[in-house]
Amino acid sequence: MSEYMIEFKWDDESDVWYAINDDIPIAMEAGSLDVLMERVKQAIPEILELNGKN
């Protein structure tokens, strides 16, 4: 299984956390870091499968 680095950052202007990675690709946002991390964990397997990277 490959490893991917997901970048989590806070956007002061929008008051949201966001996660990005161009290799997978993924771009998500949420109001809390915990919620965002859970959403990313759930979404990554499906995104990888859809992009033939599983």
C-alpha distance matrix in Angstrom:
0.0 3.8 6.7 9.8 13.3 15.4 19.1 21.5 25.1 28.5 30.9 34.4 36.1 34.3 33.8 30.2 26.8 24.3 20.6 19.5 16.8 17.7 14.4 13.1 16.3 17.5 21.0 22.3 25.2 26.9 30.0 28.3 25.2 24.4 24.6 22.5 19.7 19.8 20.1 17.0 14.9 16.4 16.1 12.6 11.2 14.4 14.4 11.0 12.4 15.7 14.6 12.8 9.4 7.5
3.8 0.0 3.8 6.6 10.2 12.7 16.2 19.0 22.5 26.1 28.3 31.8 33.4 31.9 31.6 28.1 24.7 22.0 18.3 16.7 13.7 14.5 11.2 10.6 13.8 15.3 18.7 20.4 23.4 25.4 28.4 26.9 23.7 23.5 23.8 21.3 18.6 19.5 19.4 16.0 14.6 16.6 15.7 12.0 11.6 14.6 13.6 10.4 12.7 15.5 13.6 12.4 8.6 8.3
6.7 3.8 0.0 3.8 6.8 9.6 13.0 15.7 19.2 22.8 25.2 28.7 30.5 29.2 28.7 25.3 21.7 19.3 15.6 14.4 11.6 13.2 10.5 10.2 13.2 14.0 16.9 18.5 21.1 23.0 25.8 24.0 20.7 20.7 21.4 18.8 16.0 17.4 17.7 14.1 13.0 15.7 15.0 11.4 12.1 15.3 14.0 11.5 14.5 16.9 15.1 14.8 11.0 11.0
9.8 6.6 3.8 0.0 3.8 6.2 9.6 12.6 16.0 19.6 21.8 25.3 27.0 25.7 25.4 22.1 18.6 15.9 12.1 10.6 7.9 9.8 7.7 7.6 10.1 10.7 13.4 15.2 17.8 20.0 22.9 21.5 18.3 18.8 19.3 16.3 14.0 15.9 15.7 11.9 11.9 14.6 13.4 9.9 11.8 14.4 12.4 10.6 14.2 15.9 14.0 14.5 11.1 11.9
13.3 10.2 6.8 3.8 0.0 3.8 6.4 9.5 12.7 16.4 18.8 22.2 24.1 23.2 22.7 19.6 16.0 13.6 10.1 8.9 7.0 9.7 9.0 9.5 11.1 10.9 12.6 14.2 16.2 18.3 20.9 19.3 16.0 17.1 18.0 14.8 12.7 15.4 15.5 11.8 12.4 15.5 14.5 11.7 14.3 16.7 14.5 13.6 17.3 18.5 16.7 17.8 14.5 15.5
15.4 12.7 9.6 6.2 3.8 0.0 3.8 6.4 9.8 13.4 15.6 19.2 21.0 19.7 19.2 16.0 12.4 9.9 6.3 5.9 5.4 9.0 9.5 9.2 9.8 8.4 9.5 10.6 12.4 14.6 17.2 15.9 12.8 14.2 14.7 11.4 9.8 12.7 12.4 8.9 10.4 13.4 12.2 10.2 13.5 15.4 13.2 13.3 17.0 17.8 16.4 18.2 15.4 16.3
19.1 16.2 13.0 9.6 6.4 3.8 0.0 3.8 6.5 10.2 12.4 15.9 17.8 17.0 16.6 13.7 10.3 8.0 5.3 5.3 6.5 9.9 11.5 11.8 11.7 9.9 9.6 10.5 11.4 13.6 15.7 14.7 11.7 14.0 14.8 11.4 10.6 14.1 13.8 10.9 13.0 16.0 14.8 13.3 16.9 18.5 16.1 16.6 20.3 20.6 19.2 21.4 18.7 20.0
21.5 19.0 15.7 12.6 9.5 6.4 3.8 0.0 3.8 7.1 9.9 13.1 15.4 14.4 13.4 10.5 6.8 5.6 4.5 6.8 9.3 12.9 14.8 14.4 13.9 11.3 9.9 9.5 9.2 10.7 12.3 11.0 8.2 10.9 11.9 8.7 8.6 12.3 12.3 10.2 12.7 15.5 14.8 14.2 17.9 19.3 17.4 18.5 22.0 22.3 21.4 23.7 21.3 22.2
25.1 22.5 19.2 16.0 12.7 9.8 6.5 3.8 0.0 3.8 6.5 9.6 12.0 11.6 10.7 8.5 5.6 5.5 6.5 8.6 11.6 14.6 17.2 17.2 16.2 13.5 11.3 10.7 9.4 10.7 11.5 10.9 8.9 12.5 13.4 10.5 11.4 15.0 14.7 13.3 16.0 18.6 17.8 17.6 21.3 22.4 20.3 21.6 25.1 25.0 24.1 26.7 24.5 25.6
28.5 26.1 22.8 19.6 16.4 13.4 10.2 7.1 3.8 0.0 3.8 6.2 9.0 8.7 7.2 6.0 4.5 6.4 9.0 11.5 14.9 17.7 20.5 20.3 19.0 16.0 13.2 11.9 9.4 9.8 9.5 9.4 8.7 12.5 13.2 11.1 12.8 16.0 15.8 15.2 18.1 20.3 19.7 20.1 23.9 24.6 22.7 24.5 27.8 27.4 26.8 29.6 27.6 28.7
30.9 28.3 25.2 21.8 18.8 15.6 12.4 9.9 6.5 3.8 0.0 3.8 5.5 5.6 5.6 5.5 6.1 7.3 10.5 12.4 15.9 18.2 21.4 21.3 19.5 16.6 13.3 12.2 9.6 10.4 10.1 11.3 11.5 15.3 15.3 13.1 15.5 18.4 17.5 17.1 20.4 22.2 21.0 21.7 25.5 25.8 23.6 25.7 28.9 28.1 27.4 30.6 28.9 30.3
34.4 31.8 28.7 25.3 22.2 19.2 15.9 13.1 9.6 6.2 3.8 0.0 3.8 5.6 5.0 7.2 8.9 10.9 14.2 16.2 19.7 21.9 25.1 25.1 23.3 20.4 17.0 15.7 12.7 12.8 11.3 12.7 13.5 17.2 17.4 15.9 18.3 21.1 20.5 20.4 23.6 25.3 24.5 25.3 29.1 29.4 27.3 29.5 32.6 31.8 31.2 34.4 32.7 34.0
36.1 33.4 30.5 27.0 24.1 21.0 17.8 15.4 12.0 9.0 5.5 3.8 0.0 3.8 5.7 8.2 10.7 12.1 15.5 17.1 20.6 22.3 25.8 25.8 23.5 20.8 17.1 16.0 13.1 13.6 12.5 14.7 16.0 19.5 19.1 17.4 20.3 22.8 21.6 21.8 25.2 26.5 25.2 26.3 30.1 29.9 27.7 30.1 33.1 31.8 31.3 34.7 33.4 34.9
34.3 31.9 29.2 25.7 23.2 19.7 17.0 14.4 11.6 8.7 5.6 5.6 3.8 0.0 3.8 5.5 8.7 10.0 13.7 15.6 19.3 21.1 24.5 24.0 21.7 18.6 14.9 13.2 10.1 10.3 9.4 12.2 14.0 17.2 16.2 14.7 17.9 20.1 18.6 19.1 22.6 23.5 22.3 23.8 27.5 27.0 25.1 27.8 30.5 29.2 29.1 32.5 31.4 32.7
33.8 31.6 28.7 25.4 22.7 19.2 16.6 13.4 10.7 7.2 5.6 5.0 5.7 3.8 0.0 3.8 7.1 9.8 13.5 16.2 19.9 22.3 25.4 24.7 22.7 19.4 15.9 13.6 10.0 9.1 7.0 9.3 11.3 14.5 14.0 13.1 16.1 18.3 17.5 18.3 21.5 22.6 22.0 23.5 27.2 27.1 25.5 28.1 30.9 30.0 30.1 33.2 31.9 32.8
30.2 28.1 25.3 22.1 19.6 16.0 13.7 10.5 8.5 6.0 5.5 7.2 8.2 5.5 3.8 0.0 3.8 6.4 10.1 13.0 16.8 19.3 22.2 21.2 19.4 15.9 12.6 10.0 6.4 5.6 4.7 7.0 8.5 11.7 10.9 9.5 12.6 14.8 13.8 14.5 17.7 18.9 18.2 19.8 23.4 23.4 21.8 24.4 27.2 26.4 26.5 29.7 28.3 29.1
26.8 24.7 21.7 18.6 16.0 12.4 10.3 6.8 5.6 4.5 6.1 8.9 10.7 8.7 7.1 3.8 0.0 3.8 7.0 10.3 13.9 16.9 19.5 18.5 17.1 13.6 10.8 8.4 5.5 5.4 6.0 6.3 6.0 9.5 9.3 7.1 9.6 12.4 11.8 11.7 14.8 16.5 16.0 17.0 20.7 21.2 19.6 21.8 24.8 24.4 24.3 27.2 25.5 26.2
24.3 22.0 19.3 15.9 13.6 9.9 8.0 5.6 5.5 6.4 7.3 10.9 12.1 10.0 9.8 6.4 3.8 0.0 3.8 6.7 10.4 13.2 15.9 15.0 13.4 10.1 7.1 5.5 4.1 6.5 8.7 9.3 8.3 11.3 10.6 7.3 9.5 12.3 10.9 10.0 13.5 15.1 13.8 14.5 18.3 18.6 16.6 18.7 21.8 21.3 20.9 23.9 22.2 23.3
20.6 18.3 15.6 12.1 10.1 6.3 5.3 4.5 6.5 9.0 10.5 14.2 15.5 13.7 13.5 10.1 7.0 3.8 0.0 3.8 7.1 10.4 12.6 11.6 10.4 7.3 5.6 5.3 6.3 8.9 11.7 11.5 9.4 11.8 11.3 7.5 8.3 11.3 9.9 7.8 11.1 13.1 11.6 11.4 15.3 16.0 13.8 15.5 18.8 18.6 17.9 20.7 18.7 19.8
19.5 16.7 14.4 10.6 8.9 5.9 5.3 6.8 8.6 11.5 12.4 16.2 17.1 15.6 16.2 13.0 10.3 6.7 3.8 0.0 3.8 6.7 9.3 9.0 7.6 5.4 4.5 6.7 8.9 12.2 15.1 15.2 13.2 15.4 14.8 11.0 11.5 14.1 12.4 9.6 12.7 14.6 12.3 11.4 15.0 15.6 12.7 14.0 17.5 17.0 15.7 18.5 16.6 18.3
16.8 13.7 11.6 7.9 7.0 5.4 6.5 9.3 11.6 14.9 15.9 19.7 20.6 19.3 19.9 16.8 13.9 10.4 7.1 3.8 0.0 3.8 5.6 6.0 5.5 5.3 6.8 9.7 12.4 15.6 18.7 18.5 16.1 17.9 17.5 13.8 13.4 15.8 14.2 10.8 13.1 15.1 12.6 10.6 13.9 14.7 11.5 11.9 15.5 15.3 13.4 15.8 13.6 15.7
17.7 14.5 13.2 9.8 9.7 9.0 9.9 12.9 14.6 17.7 18.2 21.9 22.3 21.1 22.3 19.3 16.9 13.2 10.4 6.7 3.8 0.0 3.8 5.7 4.5 6.5 8.3 11.8 14.9 18.4 21.6 21.8 19.7 21.5 20.8 17.1 16.9 19.0 17.1 13.8 16.1 17.6 14.6 12.5 15.3 15.5 11.9 12.0 15.4 14.6 12.0 14.6 12.9 15.7
14.4 11.2 10.5 7.7 9.0 9.5 11.5 14.8 17.2 20.5 21.4 25.1 25.8 24.5 25.4 22.2 19.5 15.9 12.6 9.3 5.6 3.8 0.0 3.8 5.0 8.0 10.8 14.1 17.4 20.7 24.0 23.8 21.3 22.6 22.1 18.5 17.7 19.5 17.8 14.3 15.7 17.2 14.4 11.6 13.6 14.3 10.8 9.8 13.2 13.0 10.0 11.8 9.7 12.6
13.1 10.6 10.2 7.6 9.5 9.2 11.8 14.4 17.2 20.3 21.3 25.1 25.8 24.0 24.7 21.2 18.5 15.0 11.6 9.0 6.0 5.7 3.8 0.0 3.2 5.8 9.4 12.2 15.7 18.8 22.3 22.1 19.8 20.6 19.7 16.4 15.5 16.7 14.8 11.4 12.7 13.7 10.8 8.0 10.0 10.5 7.1 6.4 9.9 9.9 7.6 9.8 7.8 10.2
16.3 13.8 13.2 10.1 11.1 9.8 11.7 13.9 16.2 19.0 19.5 23.3 23.5 21.7 22.7 19.4 17.1 13.4 10.4 7.6 5.5 4.5 5.0 3.2 0.0 3.8 7.0 10.2 13.9 17.2 20.8 21.1 19.2 20.4 19.1 15.6 15.6 16.9 14.4 11.4 13.6 14.2 10.9 9.1 11.6 11.2 7.5 8.3 11.4 10.4 8.4 11.4 10.3 12.8
17.5 15.3 14.0 10.7 10.9 8.4 9.9 11.3 13.5 16.0 16.6 20.4 20.8 18.6 19.4 15.9 13.6 10.1 7.3 5.4 5.3 6.5 8.0 5.8 3.8 0.0 3.8 6.5 10.2 13.4 17.0 17.4 15.7 16.9 15.5 12.0 12.4 13.7 11.1 8.4 11.2 11.9 8.7 7.8 11.1 10.8 7.6 9.5 12.7 11.8 10.9 14.0 12.8 14.5
21.0 18.7 16.9 13.4 12.6 9.5 9.6 9.9 11.3 13.2 13.3 17.0 17.1 14.9 15.9 12.6 10.8 7.1 5.6 4.5 6.8 8.3 10.8 9.4 7.0 3.8 0.0 3.8 7.1 10.7 14.1 15.1 13.9 15.8 14.1 10.6 12.0 13.7 10.9 9.0 12.6 13.3 10.4 10.6 14.2 13.6 10.8 13.2 16.1 14.9 14.3 17.6 16.6 18.2
22.3 20.4 18.5 15.2 14.2 10.6 10.5 9.5 10.7 11.9 12.2 15.7 16.0 13.2 13.6 10.0 8.4 5.5 5.3 6.7 9.7 11.8 14.1 12.2 10.2 6.5 3.8 0.0 3.8 7.1 10.7 11.8 11.2 12.8 10.7 7.4 9.7 11.1 8.2 7.5 11.3 11.7 9.6 10.9 14.4 13.9 12.0 14.8 17.4 16.4 16.6 19.8 18.8 19.8
25.2 23.4 21.1 17.8 16.2 12.4 11.4 9.2 9.4 9.4 9.6 12.7 13.1 10.1 10.0 6.4 5.5 4.1 6.3 8.9 12.4 14.9 17.4 15.7 13.9 10.2 7.1 3.8 0.0 3.8 7.1 8.7 9.0 11.1 9.1 6.3 9.6 11.2 9.0 9.3 12.9 13.6 12.2 13.9 17.5 17.1 15.6 18.4 20.9 20.1 20.4 23.5 22.4 23.2
26.9 25.4 23.0 20.0 18.3 14.6 13.6 10.7 10.7 9.8 10.4 12.8 13.6 10.3 9.1 5.6 5.4 6.5 8.9 12.2 15.6 18.4 20.7 18.8 17.2 13.4 10.7 7.1 3.8 0.0 3.8 5.5 7.1 8.8 6.5 5.2 9.0 10.1 8.7 10.2 13.3 13.8 13.5 15.6 18.9 18.8 17.9 20.7 23.0 22.5 23.2 26.2 25.0 25.3
30.0 28.4 25.8 22.9 20.9 17.2 15.7 12.3 11.5 9.5 10.1 11.3 12.5 9.4 7.0 4.7 6.0 8.7 11.7 15.1 18.7 21.6 24.0 22.3 20.8 17.0 14.1 10.7 7.1 3.8 0.0 3.8 7.0 8.9 7.4 7.6 11.0 12.2 11.6 13.4 16.1 16.8 16.9 19.0 22.3 22.3 21.6 24.3 26.7 26.2 27.0 29.9 28.5 28.8
28.3 26.9 24.0 21.5 19.3 15.9 14.7 11.0 10.9 9.4 11.3 12.7 14.7 12.2 9.3 7.0 6.3 9.3 11.5 15.2 18.5 21.8 23.8 22.1 21.1 17.4 15.1 11.8 8.7 5.5 3.8 0.0 3.8 5.5 5.4 6.3 8.7 10.2 10.8 12.4 14.4 15.7 16.5 18.3 21.4 22.1 21.6 23.9 26.4 26.5 27.2 29.7 28.0 28.0
25.2 23.7 20.7 18.3 16.0 12.8 11.7 8.2 8.9 8.7 11.5 13.5 16.0 14.0 11.3 8.5 6.0 8.3 9.4 13.2 16.1 19.7 21.3 19.8 19.2 15.7 13.9 11.2 9.0 7.1 7.0 3.8 0.0 3.8 5.5 5.0 6.1 8.6 9.8 10.4 12.2 14.3 15.2 16.2 19.5 20.6 20.0 21.9 24.6 25.1 25.4 27.8 25.7 25.6
24.4 23.5 20.7 18.8 17.1 14.2 14.0 10.9 12.5 12.5 15.3 17.2 19.5 17.2 14.5 11.7 9.5 11.3 11.8 15.4 17.9 21.5 22.6 20.6 20.4 16.9 15.8 12.8 11.1 8.8 8.9 5.5 3.8 0.0 3.8 5.4 5.2 6.3 8.7 10.0 10.7 12.6 14.3 15.7 18.4 19.8 19.8 21.6 24.0 24.9 25.6 27.6 25.6 24.9
24.6 23.8 21.4 19.3 18.0 14.7 14.8 11.9 13.4 13.2 15.3 17.4 19.1 16.2 14.0 10.9 9.3 10.6 11.3 14.8 17.5 20.8 22.1 19.7 19.1 15.5 14.1 10.7 9.1 6.5 7.4 5.4 5.5 3.8 0.0 3.8 5.5 5.2 6.2 8.6 10.0 10.8 12.2 14.4 17.0 17.8 17.9 20.2 22.4 22.8 23.9 26.2 24.6 24.0
22.5 21.3 18.8 16.3 14.8 11.4 11.4 8.7 10.5 11.1 13.1 15.9 17.4 14.7 13.1 9.5 7.1 7.3 7.5 11.0 13.8 17.1 18.5 16.4 15.6 12.0 10.6 7.4 6.3 5.2 7.6 6.3 5.0 5.4 3.8 0.0 3.8 5.4 5.1 6.1 8.6 9.9 10.4 12.0 15.2 15.9 15.4 17.7 20.2 20.4 21.1 23.6 21.9 21.8
19.7 18.6 16.0 14.0 12.7 9.8 10.6 8.6 11.4 12.8 15.5 18.3 20.3 17.9 16.1 12.6 9.6 9.5 8.3 11.5 13.4 16.9 17.7 15.5 15.6 12.4 12.0 9.7 9.6 9.0 11.0 8.7 6.1 5.2 5.5 3.8 0.0 3.8 5.5 5.2 6.2 8.7 9.9 10.7 13.6 15.2 15.0 16.5 19.1 20.1 20.6 22.5 20.4 19.9
19.8 19.5 17.4 15.9 15.4 12.7 14.1 12.3 15.0 16.0 18.4 21.1 22.8 20.1 18.3 14.8 12.4 12.3 11.3 14.1 15.8 19.0 19.5 16.7 16.9 13.7 13.7 11.1 11.2 10.1 12.2 10.2 8.6 6.3 5.2 5.4 3.8 0.0 3.8 5.4 5.1 6.3 8.6 10.3 12.5 13.8 14.5 16.3 18.2 19.3 20.5 22.3 20.5 19.4
20.1 19.4 17.7 15.7 15.5 12.4 13.8 12.3 14.7 15.8 17.5 20.5 21.6 18.6 17.5 13.8 11.8 10.9 9.9 12.4 14.2 17.1 17.8 14.8 14.4 11.1 10.9 8.2 9.0 8.7 11.6 10.8 9.8 8.7 6.2 5.1 5.5 3.8 0.0 3.8 5.5 5.2 6.1 8.6 11.2 11.6 11.9 14.4 16.2 16.7 18.0 20.2 18.9 18.3
17.0 16.0 14.1 11.9 11.8 8.9 10.9 10.2 13.3 15.2 17.1 20.4 21.8 19.1 18.3 14.5 11.7 10.0 7.8 9.6 10.8 13.8 14.3 11.4 11.4 8.4 9.0 7.5 9.3 10.2 13.4 12.4 10.4 10.0 8.6 6.1 5.2 5.4 3.8 0.0 3.8 5.4 5.1 5.9 9.2 10.3 9.9 11.7 14.3 14.9 15.6 17.7 16.0 15.7
14.9 14.6 13.0 11.9 12.4 10.4 13.0 12.7 16.0 18.1 20.4 23.6 25.2 22.6 21.5 17.7 14.8 13.5 11.1 12.7 13.1 16.1 15.7 12.7 13.6 11.2 12.6 11.3 12.9 13.3 16.1 14.4 12.2 10.7 10.0 8.6 6.2 5.1 5.5 3.8 0.0 3.8 5.6 5.7 7.8 9.9 10.6 11.6 13.7 15.3 16.2 17.6 15.6 14.4
16.4 16.6 15.7 14.6 15.5 13.4 16.0 15.5 18.6 20.3 22.2 25.3 26.5 23.5 22.6 18.9 16.5 15.1 13.1 14.6 15.1 17.6 17.2 13.7 14.2 11.9 13.3 11.7 13.6 13.8 16.8 15.7 14.3 12.6 10.8 9.9 8.7 6.3 5.2 5.4 3.8 0.0 3.8 5.9 6.9 7.8 9.5 11.2 12.5 13.7 15.5 17.0 15.7 14.3
16.1 15.7 15.0 13.4 14.5 12.2 14.8 14.8 17.8 19.7 21.0 24.5 25.2 22.3 22.0 18.2 16.0 13.8 11.6 12.3 12.6 14.6 14.4 10.8 10.9 8.7 10.4 9.6 12.2 13.5 16.9 16.5 15.2 14.3 12.2 10.4 9.9 8.6 6.1 5.1 5.6 3.8 0.0 3.8 5.8 5.6 6.2 8.7 10.2 10.7 12.3 14.3 13.4 12.8
12.6 12.0 11.4 9.9 11.7 10.2 13.3 14.2 17.6 20.1 21.7 25.3 26.3 23.8 23.5 19.8 17.0 14.5 11.4 11.4 10.6 12.5 11.6 8.0 9.1 7.8 10.6 10.9 13.9 15.6 19.0 18.3 16.2 15.7 14.4 12.0 10.7 10.3 8.6 5.9 5.7 5.9 3.8 0.0 3.8 5.5 5.1 6.0 8.5 9.8 10.5 12.0 10.3 9.8
11.2 11.6 12.1 11.8 14.3 13.5 16.9 17.9 21.3 23.9 25.5 29.1 30.1 27.5 27.2 23.4 20.7 18.3 15.3 15.0 13.9 15.3 13.6 10.0 11.6 11.1 14.2 14.4 17.5 18.9 22.3 21.4 19.5 18.4 17.0 15.2 13.6 12.5 11.2 9.2 7.8 6.9 5.8 3.8 0.0 3.8 5.5 5.2 6.2 8.7 10.0 10.5 9.2 7.5
14.4 14.6 15.3 14.4 16.7 15.4 18.5 19.3 22.4 24.6 25.8 29.4 29.9 27.0 27.1 23.4 21.2 18.6 16.0 15.6 14.7 15.5 14.3 10.5 11.2 10.8 13.6 13.9 17.1 18.8 22.3 22.1 20.6 19.8 17.8 15.9 15.2 13.8 11.6 10.3 9.9 7.8 5.6 5.5 3.8 0.0 3.8 5.4 5.1 6.1 8.6 9.9 9.9 8.9
14.4 13.6 14.0 12.4 14.5 13.2 16.1 17.4 20.3 22.7 23.6 27.3 27.7 25.1 25.5 21.8 19.6 16.6 13.8 12.7 11.5 11.9 10.8 7.1 7.5 7.6 10.8 12.0 15.6 17.9 21.6 21.6 20.0 19.8 17.9 15.4 15.0 14.5 11.9 9.9 10.6 9.5 6.2 5.1 5.5 3.8 0.0 3.8 5.4 5.1 6.2 8.6 8.4 9.0
11.0 10.4 11.5 10.6 13.6 13.3 16.6 18.5 21.6 24.5 25.7 29.5 30.1 27.8 28.1 24.4 21.8 18.7 15.5 14.0 11.9 12.0 9.8 6.4 8.3 9.5 13.2 14.8 18.4 20.7 24.3 23.9 21.9 21.6 20.2 17.7 16.5 16.3 14.4 11.7 11.6 11.2 8.7 6.0 5.2 5.4 3.8 0.0 3.8 5.5 5.2 6.1 4.8 5.3
12.4 12.7 14.5 14.2 17.3 17.0 20.3 22.0 25.1 27.8 28.9 32.6 33.1 30.5 30.9 27.2 24.8 21.8 18.8 17.5 15.5 15.4 13.2 9.9 11.4 12.7 16.1 17.4 20.9 23.0 26.7 26.4 24.6 24.0 22.4 20.2 19.1 18.2 16.2 14.3 13.7 12.5 10.2 8.5 6.2 5.1 5.4 3.8 0.0 3.8 5.4 5.1 5.9 5.3
15.7 15.5 16.9 15.9 18.5 17.8 20.6 22.3 25.0 27.4 28.1 31.8 31.8 29.2 30.0 26.4 24.4 21.3 18.6 17.0 15.3 14.6 13.0 9.9 10.4 11.8 14.9 16.4 20.1 22.5 26.2 26.5 25.1 24.9 22.8 20.4 20.1 19.3 16.7 14.9 15.3 13.7 10.7 9.8 8.7 6.1 5.1 5.5 3.8 0.0 3.8 5.6 7.7 8.6
14.6 13.6 15.1 14.0 16.7 16.4 19.2 21.4 24.1 26.8 27.4 31.2 31.3 29.1 30.1 26.5 24.3 20.9 17.9 15.7 13.4 12.0 10.0 7.6 8.4 10.9 14.3 16.6 20.4 23.2 27.0 27.2 25.4 25.6 23.9 21.1 20.6 20.5 18.0 15.6 16.2 15.5 12.3 10.5 10.0 8.6 6.2 5.2 5.4 3.8 0.0 3.8 5.5 8.0
12.8 12.4 14.8 14.5 17.8 18.2 21.4 23.7 26.7 29.6 30.6 34.4 34.7 32.5 33.2 29.7 27.2 23.9 20.7 18.5 15.8 14.6 11.8 9.8 11.4 14.0 17.6 19.8 23.5 26.2 29.9 29.7 27.8 27.6 26.2 23.6 22.5 22.3 20.2 17.7 17.6 17.0 14.3 12.0 10.5 9.9 8.6 6.1 5.1 5.6 3.8 0.0 3.8 5.8
9.4 8.6 11.0 11.1 14.5 15.4 18.7 21.3 24.5 27.6 28.9 32.7 33.4 31.4 31.9 28.3 25.5 22.2 18.7 16.6 13.6 12.9 9.7 7.8 10.3 12.8 16.6 18.8 22.4 25.0 28.5 28.0 25.7 25.6 24.6 21.9 20.4 20.5 18.9 16.0 15.6 15.7 13.4 10.3 9.2 9.9 8.4 4.8 5.9 7.7 5.5 3.8 0.0 3.8
7.5 8.3 11.0 11.9 15.5 16.3 20.0 22.2 25.6 28.7 30.3 34.0 34.9 32.7 32.8 29.1 26.2 23.3 19.8 18.3 15.7 15.7 12.6 10.2 12.8 14.5 18.2 19.8 23.2 25.3 28.8 28.0 25.6 24.9 24.0 21.8 19.9 19.4 18.3 15.7 14.4 14.3 12.8 9.8 7.5 8.9 9.0 5.3 5.3 8.6 8.0 5.8 3.8 0.0
